[in-house]
Structures are given as C-alpha cells and as structure tokens.
C-alpha cells in the first residue's frame, strides 16, 4: 500500500515542484516583495514537510497544498492565464531537462566517483558519491607495514577510538586504543563492532595502480595510447584525403563510366561488414599483416563509400565559377581540387574527421581479430582485456575506463561544433 | 580570403601524409637475441615459482630471452591462439590444458614433437615417456604422435570431514568404499533445519570435481570407442552411473533442492567443506593447498573415491582391474605449427618439464609463501621421479596433509584421462547437458545420454566425412570470374572509348578523373568486390585456413537451418528483441529530449552537451561502465541500490541480476543503449528546427493543441527522419557486436543461456574461434539477405507512412 502511496506522492511532488518553480519565476519577474516572499514560504513549506515527515501521505498532502498555492500565486503574478500557462510550461520543460540531464550524467559521475574510491566503499549501501578513506595514524604501522587505520570500537555500549593493528586469520581485528598507545593488553574486536573513521579523500592511487598492473612491455599503458593515437591519425588522414579526392572526381570531373561506378559505390554501402570480414582476413594474412596494425588503418586510404557520397554532395553544391577561373589560369584537376575545392568544404571535412576519430578510437572488432601482442593493442581492446583480468577491482577498472574516455571528452569540449555538425551531417546518432 | 594559405604549406602536408604512409608500412630491424614467446604461463604477483624457473632458464641460456605474455593472448584465449597460428605469427611455446591437445593436434595446429624426442635419446638426460605418469603422457598423444610434454598433474579423491563422521556415529577411519556405502553415509551425514532446508549435506554427487566422467569410468563405461570413430556416451555402464548419480541426488532431496543449497556456496575461507556444511566431497588435489592456507585446523582425511561393488570385489568385467581409480588432468607445454624458434622452444620445454626446474620452482614458491605467512603445499609434477623428490624435500606442513598428499600421489598411476579426440569439448558439453537433464528428471538417463550421443556422433561423422569430400576446385570459378571480368573490362573499355571526348582537354580530364578515383576503385576491387566473390565461394566450402578448402555444396546452409537452428534462431531472436524494443525506445527518448530542447529554452548548449556526451563514450568503456552499474550481485551496482530502496522496499522484488540472468540480459543491453540516445537527439533537433513554424500557427488557429499538433504536424514532418533512424537502427541491430561481446563476458560466450548471442557474435565465433571460414561465410550471407529484405521491406512500406514535403509542393 505504501508503495503506491509513494508513487503517487512522487508524481504529485514533481507537479508541485514545477508549479513552485514557475510561481517563483513569475514572482521574481513581477518584482513584488510579498509575492516573492510568498513563493519562498511555499517552497520552504513544501521542503520542510517532505524532509521532516518522510512519509508518503504527508508528502502527497504537502505537494497538493503547496502546488495549488503556487498555481494561485502564479496566476496572480502573471498578466493573464495564457502567460501563466506559458511560464508553467517553460518551467516544466526546464525541470524535465534538468532531471533528464542529471540522469544522463549520473553514470559519468559514478564512473569518476568509483575510480577514486577504495575497495571497501565500492559496494556500500546506500551508495557513496564522494570518496572517503579511513583516517590513518602517522606513527603506528599495522602488521602489513602500512599506516594503521582509525576506527570507533563499540564495546559494552561505549565508543572507543582505536587503531587497527592487525587482521587476524579468524577475520577479527587486533586493535589498540588511541589514548593508551603503550598498552600491552591484546584487544580483539569483531569487524561488525568497528566503524571506520573516514574523511573525504579521493584515492588517486587507483590510477597509478591501474597503470602499474599493466604488463611492463606496455610502458604503463603509454604503448596502448600510442597505438590508438597512431591508428586514429592514420585513419583520419587516409579517410579525409582519399575520400575527398575520389568525391571530387565523382562530383566535378567528366569521365566515362562515372555514373555506373557511382551506382556501384552506393550499392557497396549496403554490404554488411560481416560478409567481407573473412576474405579480408585471408587477404591480410597472405600479406603477413596479422598481429600488425596495418589491417586497421591501410584500408582507410582507399576511401569510404559513405564519406565519398557525402563529400560529393558538398562538392556539387559549390558554384563552378571559381573552378573555371582556375582552369583559365592553367590549373590542373588536382590543383583545383587541392587549392580551391578542398578549402571550400573544410567544415564538412572537419565533421567527417571527427566522426572518423570516434570510429578509430573506439574500434574494437578489428583489433580483436587481428592483434595478439600487448605491444600492439589499442586502448579499446586493452580495456576489454583489463576488465577480464581485473573485473573484481572496480576502482582500478573504472580508473582505466576514465583514462580511455577522457581524451574523447576533452576533444569534444574543444571541437563541440564539429561533433554536432558531424552527427547532423552523417546521420550517425545513436550507437 | 582565408582559403589561400601559402601553397608550400599544403604540399608539405601532403608530403607528410605520404611519408607517414610509408613510415607506417616500414618494419623495424630484427633483434639479435632469440626472443622466445610463450603463451599460457602468466607471470603475476603470486607466481614466484614460475618466475624463478624462467629466470634460471634464461641464466643458463644466455642466447634466449623468454617473453611470457601476461595479457591478452597470454591468457589462453583459443581464438587468439588459432588466429596467430593461422596468421603465421604464433608463439613459440604454449602451455595448454592437456585435454584440448587432441583437438589442436587434429587440426594440425600443433607441431608433433617426435623428432625432438628421437634426438633426445642421444643426450645424457633424455626426456622419456617412462618418467611420466602414463595417463599424463598419453593424453597428449594423438594418432601415435606426441604433441605436448606434460608439466603438472592433478587427480581426484574423496575428502571427508572426520569430525562430522564422529558426530554422525560413523568411524572416522572407515571412509565409504562402495557406491552403496557412499549413499548410506550421505544420508547419515545430511541434516535438515526445522524449515526443511539443509543444515548440512552429506555429499553432492557433482559438487567438487567428479562429473559423470569419473562415475562412468568407475563403472567401466568408456565414452569413446578406442579407435575414436564412435561416441559411446550412452553405453550401459555410463547409463548406470548416471542413474546412480540421479538416485543419489534424489536420496537427499532432489537435484533442484540441492542446487539451491549449493548456490550459496562460497570459496576460499568460506568453502562449505571447510565450514562443515558438506561432509564429503570428491575433489582435486589442488584443494590441499587451500586447506593448508584457509583451514589448517580442519580434521579431514582423503580416500579413493568410492566405486561400484563389483569393481571392489574384482568380479566380472573388473577382473584384473585396479580396485580404485582416479581421473587426472593438468597442463602441458606444446609448440604451435609455424613456431619460429623450435629448437630454443624445445630447450625451454625440456627444462620446464624436468625435475631440477620443478625443485627450483618449489623452493622459490615456498620462500614466497613463507614470507606471506602461508604454508606451502607443492603441486604435483607429471614426472613421477620429480614427485618423489618433492615429497622428500618439501614435506607438507602437517601429518594430515602429508597423509593426503601421499595418498594422492599413490593414486596417480591408476588414473584415467579424458579421451583424446577432437570432439573433446562437444563431448564434455554433451555430457553436462545429459547429466543436468537426467538429474532434474527432465529425461531418463538413457534418453538424455542417447540424445546427446547422437549429437556428438553427428559431429564425428561430419569430421570423418570431411576427409572424403572433394577438394574445392578453383579452376572453374576462377575461369568464369576471369572470363566475366575480361568481358566486363572489354565492354567498359569500349564504352570508355566511345564516350571519351575527342578533345585533348576532355581526354586529360578523364585521365585525371580515373587517377583521382583510383584509390576507391582499387580499394573496391581488393577490399569489397574480391572479398564478396570469395565470400560466396567460401560459403560452399569447408575451409579452416590450415588445410586446402573442400567443396561441401549447400551443406553449410543446411547445417545452419537444421543442426544449428536452435542457436542460429536464438541469435536472430536476440537481435530482433534488441531491435523491436531498443529502436523505438531510443527514438522516443531522443525525440522527447529534442522536443524539450526545441521549446526555445535557455541554456540549450549546456543541456545538449549533457545529453550528447554519453553517446560519444567509447562503446567498450560504456559497456565496462554499465557492467558495473548493472552489476549481477544485488549488493553492488548503482541501479541495484536504487532498485533496493524502491522496488524491493515496496514490492519485495529483488534486483534482477542483469547480465548474469537470461531474462534480464537484453533489457540491460537496452538500458545501456538508451544512454547513448543523445546522439539521435541531435538529429531530431535538426529535424524539428526544419519544421516551418507557420504550420504550427495555422494549426493553432484551427484549434489544434498539444497532442493534436504533435500527431498531425510534428510526426508527419519528422517521418523521413524516423524512417532513416528505423533503417539505420535495424541494420545496426543486426550487426551488433562490440558491447555485446564485452557484456556477455568477453570470451564470445553469448552470456547466460546464450541470451546475448547475436548474429555477428555467432559468426565471429565460427570464423575466428573455430576457424570454420566456410560456415561463417554462410552465416554472413544469411545476415546480408535478412538485412537486405528488411531494408527493402521498409523502403516499400515507407510510402504508406513517410511524408515527404517535396511531394506536396
């Protein structure tokens, strides 16, 4: 029964929140002190009722009351009912957007928060968002030679501050009270009676440890990063150069067979990668390219049908005058392409480059098929293998994941525009 | 104008690109020292013994540098091993579980070692078969050739808790000897709680490490005929053994009830045998190490696993047979075909399987363990002389462990081993399925075993029939293709001649056109057209890359739709599930966000970034993150925490287990996919912004609001976008791979009960794990045809619902 009451209370609260926000915006706009005060009172009242009662019925009641009051206030402070409705709608949209974007960002926050947490906090319930660590002693070391941790020990109803000196094989802990460091008495506490004393402190060591766990030949993962950067760079150079050149040939030059080949080009876009996967493997095998990076980037130099198609459309839309002028000046086809046409489609090239960077950075299937030496692996594959080995250590795993995601996010902040354009242009939205 | 930068800069850039292309193709010079690459022996924090062995080998062989792969291919991924062998870049030495040697050998993927063994005879300390336990040696022999040298062995015996024996009124010095006694003791040792659940169970037939294999061998049942041609999984004696296991389960409450109890079992210090939750268990010799470390005080003893009465009495078919038997397994060192340093590799194998090296390893590991305050119990060598030495020099830390260790070593000569056959894995899987079905009373033991036997036999027959298949003849197809290409070329040439302008400029332009389109034309022929034709031909072949292809006609397709229909159907069902629920949900999410953003809200850029960023998170990182967010363990994972505070609190529904549970794996994938819906949102936003506001104004005048506006303006105007997303989404869903591979466990397993097996994963497994290139090509074409059909279907259906503005104008 309470379940449904909670659901109803949550729905009502959502409506009330929107109304409260709308009324306060409207009140602020009206610049009337009593209205602003009233809206503040409603908000405070609602918040107080929710936080103090912690009960679905009171919450629902408070939501209805404050919501209705807010609506009245909203109507009073607005010019007319239409204006009031407009304000309400906008604040509803904002509320939904804020709630939604928070929802979308939570996994991120969780990723970063997990990457900075100690193992004992990873699975604590309720979830811990801000990483903390047990406070340790500056002077006393535990049996493993590390600084001993501080805890509260509940003993006979009393709380004593103790140092955890050693973990016993029985699962119990040998402790020593902080205020009598020289005691000879052997005190043993069970884990359940100990509450670790914590302070907010991210565990940056997860990052260094995550890298230190990698095989030595990978140079703390720098080799993976190097491989990924190399692959990304080569793929982008290859794709942009070859696709734009071929696109130009299809868009602007007259040569027999162009139309037929263009139809073929469009048709190749329909062929799933699965069909050519095995024969391509056999081709690269006969070239002796297995366990090298070549199968992953050399094909980029042969152009990609989709990008050729896109760029052709762009080239087609450029007026011919510029070209004609260049021709008169004695510029050849390649010169026109390189000096005149290419600069004209720079934004499109940027967008395509960004999409290619994403594709190359994330490429997983290719490395999975072709690579086996750790020295040749790119980040995506290395991360998957890392998960296989360290799945039980979320701190390290999340640190490693963060390290792989971070460059892409940074790239996004610097080239946001091209990302957005890239999506609109290529139509590759969701995964 | 900004466009005209100094020209030299551009050419420098072009030059740079060309240089990088050349530099990328360039290979570094070879090393002087021989680098011996070894897979399967992983050096880690706990492997002091192995490290000492390798260091000593390197000290004695200064010309060799051993490289133990500690990541990736090193961790025994059969797909990686096969790819590297096929690709001609295999490791020099590989440590393999012995029961797989037959499989590798049958594919000619490993190198026979007979020539080395022959040469050994002249050395002072040869590697000789006599020094090894017969079972361990024979397990690596396929068709009379030795393919690997065994390193370690393990075997299985009955562990029993003496304290519980006393408590139940049993004599702790008289462990059960026969099956009947085992049953009787099991009943006596089992105790129930007041609510009918188990407080303790006497014995679980298949907990520990016994399986039907051991019971079957005890009863004289063999699973394969000696010539390896016939599977005899349903022979009389094996059926009896399975019947015995079923009866034993039933006598303590039934398979399902035992399984529920068993699902709470943990490992290490909480091992149920150590805690006294189970009285007896048949388990491997490796458990002694855990006992020494986690339960040094446990009052236990080991005895040979109980056998049928007839065997103990030596009657009938058991005349002259040993009273008790055990089952041995373990690892061995082998050399893949194409190993680049076979001689150095052999030196490594010889050293690692020798006594001296084993003693060095034991010494180092003992030292390491003692530093950590752990007792040291040595693992068994496959070399019986080594074991005798080890027992003398590294006596286990307590008399109880000493007794157990000795008893295990004494049993080793009487060990059986899994049949050496290339269907080893299928046989194993088949026997597990038969065991599960019989014990759960879904089938009688006879019916279950027969059904599975037929499946294994089919695979055997197919493999043997393969040798009689005709080789695939390339002449005809090559001739036809060549002829067709020639005709095509001639025709194209004629067309070109006819259409080529007469002026010098036109010819020049055409030449430039061909030159500039050349990269794609070349790439199309090499990477698309060629492979496409090859793929068609392959689909009618049996081709494992190491052997010449054989022609099988329509067999690949036939298998796909008959024997493998279940798995294949599942793969497409899963893809359809992901598409049917995932695509509309993704569209709905993206569209709702876009519509909110389109309300001319302030802070658009901020919101847009927040929603968009998740979609650019690399698929692998996203999958790794979601595997943690949606953890299988209800006590972990963020969503489980939310679930527990709401749904569990209110309705008592426990968190579902997500990727660990068949029913929830796909919903988990969909949730993970929705996180990336922000990418689609950008498209929707572009679409929404393209709708002229005059339409909405007109609608408002007509009195249409809210839903009506959405239904009659927004949706029709967006329908081309919806259509595009549907087509792309469908194509994408059918080719789903990366995240599924990661979330289903990262081994290509397909998740619990194949609930995450998708078509491309199925194809990938066949192509690059089993190297059935022909079969995989057949799968690829089925995928292709389905994609084509769906796309054409959608293209046809679009005229009924997609609204194009242009038509109206």
Boltz contact constraints between the chains, C-beta under 6 A:
constraints:
  - contact:
      token1: [A, 3]
      token2: [B, 650]
      max_distance: 6.0
  - contact:
      token1: [A, 3]
      token2: [B, 651]
      max_distance: 6.0
  - contact:
      token1: [A, 93]
      token2: [B, 596]
      max_distance: 6.0
  - contact:
      token1: [A, 93]
      token2: [B, 599]
      max_distance: 6.0
  - contact:
      token1: [A, 93]
      token2: [B, 601]
      max_distance: 6.0
  - contact:
      token1: [A, 96]
      token2: [B, 596]
      max_distance: 6.0
  - contact:
      token1: [A, 97]
      token2: [B, 596]
      max_distance: 6.0
  - contact:
      token1: [A, 97]
      token2: [B, 607]
      max_distance: 6.0
  - contact:
      token1: [A, 101]
      token2: [B, 607]
      max_distance: 6.0
  - contact:
      token1: [A, 101]
      token2: [B, 610]
      max_distance: 6.0
  - contact:
      token1: [A, 104]
      token2: [B, 610]
      max_distance: 6.0
  - contact:
      token1: [A, 104]
      token2: [B, 611]
      max_distance: 6.0
  - contact:
      token1: [A, 104]
      token2: [B, 614]
      max_distance: 6.0
  - contact:
      token1: [A, 105]
      token2: [B, 610]
      max_distance: 6.0
  - contact:
      token1: [A, 107]
      token2: [B, 629]
      max_distance: 6.0
  - contact:
      token1: [A, 110]
      token2: [B, 638]
      max_distance: 6.0
  - contact:
      token1: [A, 111]
      token2: [B, 625]
      max_distance: 6.0
  - contact:
      token1: [A, 123]
      token2: [B, 635]
      max_distance: 6.0
  - contact:
      token1: [A, 123]
      token2: [B, 636]
      max_distance: 6.0
  - contact:
      token1: [A, 125]
      token2: [B, 641]
      max_distance: 6.0
  - contact:
      token1: [A, 127]
      token2: [B, 638]
      max_distance: 6.0
  - contact:
      token1: [A, 127]
      token2: [B, 641]
      max_distance: 6.0
  - contact:
      token1: [A, 215]
      token2: [B, 70]
      max_distance: 6.0
  - contact:
      token1: [A, 215]
      token2: [B, 71]
      max_distance: 6.0
  - contact:
      token1: [A, 234]
      token2: [B, 24]
      max_distance: 6.0
  - contact:
      token1: [A, 237]
      token2: [B, 17]
      max_distance: 6.0
  - contact:
      token1: [A, 242]
      token2: [B, 519]
      max_distance: 6.0
  - contact:
      token1: [A, 245]
      token2: [B, 516]
      max_distance: 6.0
  - contact:
      token1: [A, 246]
      token2: [B, 517]
      max_distance: 6.0
  - contact:
      token1: [A, 246]
      token2: [B, 520]
      max_distance: 6.0
  - contact:
      token1: [A, 249]
      token2: [B, 513]
      max_distance: 6.0
  - contact:
      token1: [A, 249]
      token2: [B, 516]
      max_distance: 6.0
  - contact:
      token1: [A, 249]
      token2: [B, 517]
      max_distance: 6.0
  - contact:
      token1: [A, 253]
      token2: [B, 509]
      max_distance: 6.0
  - contact:
      token1: [A, 253]
      token2: [B, 512]
      max_distance: 6.0
  - contact:
      token1: [A, 253]
      token2: [B, 513]
      max_distance: 6.0
  - contact:
      token1: [A, 254]
      token2: [B, 509]
      max_distance: 6.0
  - contact:
      token1: [A, 255]
      token2: [B, 510]
      max_distance: 6.0
  - contact:
      token1: [A, 255]
      token2: [B, 513]
      max_distance: 6.0
  - contact:
      token1: [A, 255]
      token2: [B, 514]
      max_distance: 6.0
  - contact:
      token1: [A, 256]
      token2: [B, 495]
      max_distance: 6.0
  - contact:
      token1: [A, 256]
      token2: [B, 496]
      max_distance: 6.0
  - contact:
      token1: [A, 256]
      token2: [B, 499]
      max_distance: 6.0
  - contact:
      token1: [A, 256]
      token2: [B, 500]
      max_distance: 6.0
  - contact:
      token1: [A, 268]
      token2: [B, 528]
      max_distance: 6.0
  - contact:
      token1: [A, 272]
      token2: [B, 735]
      max_distance: 6.0
  - contact:
      token1: [A, 272]
      token2: [B, 783]
      max_distance: 6.0
  - contact:
      token1: [A, 272]
      token2: [B, 784]
      max_distance: 6.0
  - contact:
      token1: [A, 272]
      token2: [B, 787]
      max_distance: 6.0
  - contact:
      token1: [A, 274]
      token2: [B, 760]
      max_distance: 6.0
  - contact:
      token1: [A, 274]
      token2: [B, 763]
      max_distance: 6.0
  - contact:
      token1: [A, 274]
      token2: [B, 780]
      max_distance: 6.0
  - contact:
      token1: [A, 274]
      token2: [B, 783]
      max_distance: 6.0
  - contact:
      token1: [A, 275]
      token2: [B, 535]
      max_distance: 6.0
  - contact:
      token1: [A, 275]
      token2: [B, 780]
      max_distance: 6.0
  - contact:
      token1: [A, 275]
      token2: [B, 784]
      max_distance: 6.0
  - contact:
      token1: [A, 276]
      token2: [B, 531]
      max_distance: 6.0
  - contact:
      token1: [A, 278]
      token2: [B, 767]
      max_distance: 6.0
  - contact:
      token1: [A, 278]
      token2: [B, 773]
      max_distance: 6.0
  - contact:
      token1: [A, 278]
      token2: [B, 776]
      max_distance: 6.0
  - contact:
      token1: [A, 278]
      token2: [B, 777]
      max_distance: 6.0
  - contact:
      token1: [A, 279]
      token2: [B, 531]
      max_distance: 6.0
  - contact:
      token1: [A, 279]
      token2: [B, 534]
      max_distance: 6.0
  - contact:
      token1: [A, 279]
      token2: [B, 535]
      max_distance: 6.0
  - contact:
      token1: [A, 280]
      token2: [B, 531]
      max_distance: 6.0
  - contact:
      token1: [A, 285]
      token2: [B, 87]
      max_distance: 6.0
  - contact:
      token1: [A, 290]
      token2: [B, 87]
      max_distance: 6.0
  - contact:
      token1: [A, 290]
      token2: [B, 89]
      max_distance: 6.0
  - contact:
      token1: [A, 291]
      token2: [B, 89]
      max_distance: 6.0
  - contact:
      token1: [A, 299]
      token2: [B, 527]
      max_distance: 6.0
  - contact:
      token1: [A, 302]
      token2: [B, 519]
      max_distance: 6.0
  - contact:
      token1: [A, 302]
      token2: [B, 523]
      max_distance: 6.0
  - contact:
      token1: [A, 303]
      token2: [B, 519]
      max_distance: 6.0
  - contact:
      token1: [A, 303]
      token2: [B, 520]
      max_distance: 6.0
  - contact:
      token1: [A, 333]
      token2: [B, 512]
      max_distance: 6.0
  - contact:
      token1: [A, 343]
      token2: [B, 3]
      max_distance: 6.0
  - contact:
      token1: [A, 362]
      token2: [B, 618]
      max_distance: 6.0
  - contact:
      token1: [A, 362]
      token2: [B, 619]
      max_distance: 6.0
  - contact:
      token1: [A, 364]
      token2: [B, 620]
      max_distance: 6.0
  - contact:
      token1: [A, 364]
      token2: [B, 738]
      max_distance: 6.0
  - contact:
      token1: [A, 365]
      token2: [B, 737]
      max_distance: 6.0
  - contact:
      token1: [A, 369]
      token2: [B, 768]
      max_distance: 6.0
  - contact:
      token1: [A, 372]
      token2: [B, 73]
      max_distance: 6.0
  - contact:
      token1: [A, 372]
      token2: [B, 80]
      max_distance: 6.0
  - contact:
      token1: [A, 372]
      token2: [B, 84]
      max_distance: 6.0
  - contact:
      token1: [A, 374]
      token2: [B, 71]
      max_distance: 6.0
  - contact:
      token1: [A, 374]
      token2: [B, 72]
      max_distance: 6.0
  - contact:
      token1: [A, 380]
      token2: [B, 618]
      max_distance: 6.0
  - contact:
      token1: [A, 380]
      token2: [B, 620]
      max_distance: 6.0
  - contact:
      token1: [A, 383]
      token2: [B, 620]
      max_distance: 6.0
  - contact:
      token1: [A, 384]
      token2: [B, 620]
      max_distance: 6.0
  - contact:
      token1: [A, 384]
      token2: [B, 742]
      max_distance: 6.0
  - contact:
      token1: [A, 384]
      token2: [B, 746]
      max_distance: 6.0
  - contact:
      token1: [A, 385]
      token2: [B, 71]
      max_distance: 6.0
  - contact:
      token1: [A, 385]
      token2: [B, 72]
      max_distance: 6.0
  - contact:
      token1: [A, 387]
      token2: [B, 624]
      max_distance: 6.0
  - contact:
      token1: [A, 388]
      token2: [B, 746]
      max_distance: 6.0
  - contact:
      token1: [A, 394]
      token2: [B, 628]
      max_distance: 6.0
  - contact:
      token1: [A, 401]
      token2: [B, 621]
      max_distance: 6.0
  - contact:
      token1: [A, 401]
      token2: [B, 624]
      max_distance: 6.0
  - contact:
      token1: [A, 401]
      token2: [B, 625]
      max_distance: 6.0
  - contact:
      token1: [A, 404]
      token2: [B, 621]
      max_distance: 6.0
  - contact:
      token1: [A, 405]
      token2: [B, 617]
      max_distance: 6.0
  - contact:
      token1: [A, 405]
      token2: [B, 621]
      max_distance: 6.0
  - contact:
      token1: [A, 408]
      token2: [B, 616]
      max_distance: 6.0
  - contact:
      token1: [A, 420]
      token2: [B, 682]
      max_distance: 6.0
  - contact:
      token1: [A, 423]
      token2: [B, 679]
      max_distance: 6.0
  - contact:
      token1: [A, 423]
      token2: [B, 682]
      max_distance: 6.0
  - contact:
      token1: [A, 424]
      token2: [B, 682]
      max_distance: 6.0
  - contact:
      token1: [A, 424]
      token2: [B, 686]
      max_distance: 6.0
  - contact:
      token1: [A, 429]
      token2: [B, 679]
      max_distance: 6.0
  - contact:
      token1: [A, 429]
      token2: [B, 680]
      max_distance: 6.0
  - contact:
      token1: [A, 429]
      token2: [B, 683]
      max_distance: 6.0
  - contact:
      token1: [A, 430]
      token2: [B, 586]
      max_distance: 6.0
  - contact:
      token1: [A, 430]
      token2: [B, 676]
      max_distance: 6.0
  - contact:
      token1: [A, 430]
      token2: [B, 677]
      max_distance: 6.0
  - contact:
      token1: [A, 430]
      token2: [B, 679]
      max_distance: 6.0
  - contact:
      token1: [A, 430]
      token2: [B, 680]
      max_distance: 6.0
  - contact:
      token1: [A, 431]
      token2: [B, 676]
      max_distance: 6.0
